[in-house]
Amino acid sequence: MALSFTGCQKQYPVNIPYKTFDFTINIMEPMFVNLQAVGGSVIINGGSRGIIIYRVSIEQFNAYERHCTYDCENPCGMVDFDTSGIILVDNDCGGSGCGSKFNIIDGSVMNGPAQYPLIQYTTSFDGMAMLRVFNL
């Protein structure tokens, strides 16, 4: 069974725990320095298993849930960057994850067994330094 979020027209498995959050980060702070350039990314706490924030362009940031959308009950189901730094892959727990690969630009599945894209959270950037990430 899948839940449909009408705002983005993607479907997600319902068994990924929903954790409400709303936070703002200053990308000028040293811990977020990677977000100052297009193509930069950081991993932070939040959501179900963490959040990956990726700077797509000068004005656009995407934020994704790290909880893999395949076999959501598996405690090893968590995405991270592959060696290229532009593909997200579920290879947690020493490589015993499912191996699904996801596109960092839009969270879509590039290679299964996952069938659903990564959960994407809402972002809002003030054009200067403050980035809000939320799922309210």
N, C-alpha and C positions, 0 to 999 in steps of 0.2 A: 504494500500500500504506500502511495506517495502523497505528500502534501504539496500543493501548488501555491507558490508565492506569486500573486498576480503582478506585482511591481516589476519583476524581472522575467517573468514567463519561463522560469526554469523549475524543474521538479526535483525535490529532494526526498531522501528516505526520512520517514518520521522518527526513526529510532536513534537519531543523533540528538543527544540532550540539548535542549534549548536553554541557553543561559543569557539572560538579559544583561546588557551593559551599555554604557554611554561614557566615553572618555575622550579627552582632548590631549594631544601631545604637541610639543613644540619641536619641530624638526631641526631647529638650530641647536638643540641640546646635544652634547657629545654622544649620548647613547643612540641618537637617531640620525647621526651624520650621514649614513648611507642613503637616507631619503632626500638629501639635498640635490641629488642628481637624478635625471631621468634614467630609469633602469635599475635604480637602487631599491633595496628591500631590507626589512627587518622582521624578526620574529619576536612577538611579545606574548605575555600571558593574557588570557581572556578566552571567551567562548567556551567550547567544550574541551579542546585539547591544545589551545593556543591559536594565535592569529598571525598570519603572514600579511604584511603590508608591502605593496609593490607600487613604485611610482611609474605610471604608464606614460605620462607627459608632464609638461610644466604645471598644468592645472589639475590633472587627474591622478588619483590614487585608488587602487583597488585593495580590498581587504578580504582575505579568505580564511575560513575555518580550516585548521590543520587536520581535523578528524576526517579520515578517508571515508568516502561514501560507499565503499564496498565492504561487506561483512562488518557492519558498524559495531557489533558486539565484541569484535576482536580487540583486545587491549593493545595490540601492536599496530593498529590501523591509524597511522599518523603520517602526514606528508611532510617532506623536507625537500630542499633543493638537491638536484643531482649535480654532478661535477660541472655541467655547463653553466649552472646558476640561473637558467631561464626555464627549466622544466621542473615541476614538482613531482615527486615520486614517493609512493608508500613503500619504504624499505626499512621501517622501524624495527626494533627488537633484533638488531644484528642481521638484518636482511630477511627476516621471516614475515614481513608484511606481504601484501598481495602483489606488489610490483606495479600497480596502476600508475599511469603517468598523466599529468594534467598540465594544461597550457597556463603559464603565469599571466598572460594577457587577459584571459577571460574565464579561467577556471574550468574550461571544458576538458572532457576526457580525450586524451590523445591515444592511449593504449590501455585496454582493460586488464582485468575483468570488471572494473568499475563501469557502471552504465550512467551514473548521475554525475553532473559537474560538482565541483567543490561549492560549499555554501559560501555565498558572497555577502558581505556586510556593507552597509551604507557608509560612505565617507563624505565629508564636506571640508573643503580647504579654503582658507581665507585669502589665498593668493600671496601670502607673505611667509608665515611660519607656523600657524596653528592648523592642525589637522584633527578633525573630529571623526571618530569611528563609533558606530552605534548600530543597534538592531532593535530599537524600541518600536 
